């Protein structure tokens, strides 16, 4: 009896299983086999010692979205391969960010954390800090769960707009953290589709990978003119609208930075430690023969430098500078020459913007421990050609110089500090006694004897930089001739200004007329003169 009953049960089980199988499509069959396959003790492993912390953070008035572990695992594995292929294309081998994964079930390790507050406590603007606080508390309680400095936080959508667009909490990069949104359509099945679902997916998944780039230390930058036709869209520009639909790539500068990223390497050394590095000499000019901007120089560093990267960021239509205004930065990368030198040629045919837009050239030293140090140089374009006034100049000696006059000075930052060959000191207008000195300010330098020079150098103050300044000169210190008015860039690096023709004088007077911050205060670190 027992044998007959057992046979009947096995037959019924086989019959039910056969019926279900015959009515399934491939997708539902895969889902079912995932859930009813042979028992498997999940084992998340990685060949890398440091791995991306992947968090699914759920406010207390929401729940996880359907199949989120399966959907996000597939998407993260796709992204891992995307980075791997781009790193290899740029000559670094198949390096990519580490993830804990179970290859048997094709899942990655996702740490699900239930928030203590409702979604209104984690808004898009300003909500990241509250999320970070709870995740950090989790890591404190579970220290072995945090395996690197890089964390991707994915939060289920809060709602849908009337057109079906999801909306929710934080969605941006924040240091080595990045935040993204999950919704039901964030599914690899939508990858490459051009219908409404596919277009929406490309924006949100492309946005996730773009923000992941920020969380992996990548700034914005765009493709060169020639790359637009051959490689498509740079991920860190507008790749969040093209990823999966049309060619999207990582630039050479992206890969140079990722090459020294903590979660891209198999070693156990310390990353992101303090680095003392600086550019000691830089030369920049436009070569008509090469039709290119040529930049070279030397640096000093207490940590080996792997690469030097160059971000040319235009201020198009006065869009401003800085984060979220640098999408259109065109970039180059060069390897270190020897131990302390660099050289790059940047063909102007690769620049999209050649109008009168001012540019910032951000020269970044990429250390082998992943720390990146940036120095900003300002230049402009005139008649579709670059004019590079920055660069190391051989300045004339300041021996015998003195300050002949000044409008005011702070006793702790006297006018003599602008001619002491020390850019760490400087003059500051008087502010400690009310009322503070106001614009226009002035300082007159006595060179001790008559000099013939081709131009002057100036290094703005770090905290109270001047903007507009008039320059006058004199042979007797009594009668001054107006030379020109200048805009001194808001930069703490040395700036060069070449006169239209050599000038001979003994007295040099600078008259700051305004400041970048709109305040009455003024600060100048150093002034000098050069001959070409």
Steps between C-alpha positions, in 0.01 A plus 500: 500500500774737587679420175187563292441831680859609438477413131172694470653809668801494272272467195285794611808713566635414153164582342472840675857586411445401137188717472669803643796464270289473190316827576808717575689747287878517531497786749251345740677166474828663596334668795348172617818300459680765704258439784461120483848392398694266721571638848797736493676669788566849368872569490599852395868518411736737323855469376566859608575605859291821472155503342222746432259527794159448338210614718124480442357757740126486569315778689270362769181585309613316186589143415748340267390492136424169327801289398740777597785262583477327162454822301775696671740206495468472123547873456803519729666208321436674168655822636798307634561362151456844342773646722719195439482535122564874508802457725640241261436723197707770670791267564452399864387143451165362611487688830169589656343575836468212743164347589412211725303254290369147496569368153274195545186714522642810322434732789708775657501580869248771579475620859136592566460758776160604630496870583362624830316795343239555225598601147429867572804493728723398209416759230696551179642827628681460829387144567832330438642586843218322682544191282876502553455532875290184519727305267804602701322386816440164332868473404600584856282216625617266220861609429581203275225604257684813390782391273608827333464877501256493206125460551210489255160557660188402305164618635160378374298764321266707713227559240420533131418818313195509275713414196638189669834651598619379841620745762662463836786576731869593455640431152854637467862448590630621833870437546555124498128445550244494221122470502258363241133410462333161450166455328313203355624563146867507600544164332768382261220384271458870409866548409533631144129548439394826335136497606371697798611234748843475341554875491398534863727210594797655320462821698468334839748218450740730316457739789581224749824411320586870456459562873697183569779664300490796739508262795814349345675841494412609144422866419286604204665517158393464139620335184743664259359607162645195323381262773144611451494319165710199597419427864174684559405663828725529804332340800602788725342755266153399376549124494203467730282549193684265265629207705375177351338672199796649315880500543601626844852493641749600769760757401874447538497734800223297665701180462823659625320594822326163531832322451607615846158453660483293817230260373667450160815345643594170661757634746446583864697824521356816646309720256407869508758601755632855517732593213728802492531584132512813288588621154831684523529610137247513221537620142202545270472636148313457175707337227387612156711228343323228699166684521500401863529628854831372632542472876805375685648537843639350816352401832609389842325234706568284804293222336562361150279658234349259245334738256436866432153591374387827344140624518424794267175643634338784303278758664249496215236775512625591848374167635750524783766260622517213743294189566197450273631771268786288369317245286656650185862470615715348225777288645838344430725263692877454492742269674774633722834555330773370730394574855407868493407627151201512268420594142181503294377625161132589472391559137255790481294304247383293800347802677133569439499852642744747344315826551585764755404273791756508780649163585636332809774243447496270798831313513472204736776285642368145544697325773541123518298493824197650323534853636458768232640853542363777275649831391284739294638726227290755314519573128279622216436473127527789255406460134459124550856464633607440861685775686694353791638762733574264786827315532828529682682820413856595586438798723748778557666528840313681777817612672478867595124519463284682755144618551468871420134542599181314581137586574478277808639180642422248769789498745520120478499514118706807400550626146864389505374141491419525127872532414653256749524202257266305723159413355397371840487855633325803354352847541149545632308827515424630848197341665566468875419864580156629403419610244685254276688648205292503180566488127688631319816385677853557374863401550802664338822302458839670465738278298800699628610595149360515149414159348380388157255210519259314272227437753401432859398198704244501776369240738161573644410452862343170595215649705437855372606496133486824306319510164546825306823696532658802330876504435702822493875566474737790559864593467502750788229378738302821451353491150335167415392373160203267471613179331180291486217345700499126566272229628694293751357148497355347814790261536767443760759413234743751349366693202707668227407816314712607204510868409421592140862615475792512748472773764774688685421637846608510863165524676211257448155569640216248520152631579250223579149622417283205600496151649364164392295461816344846481648603836720800579802290595799430277793261516802448271759232564787608270594727207800470268628597152644298213670524164408255225 
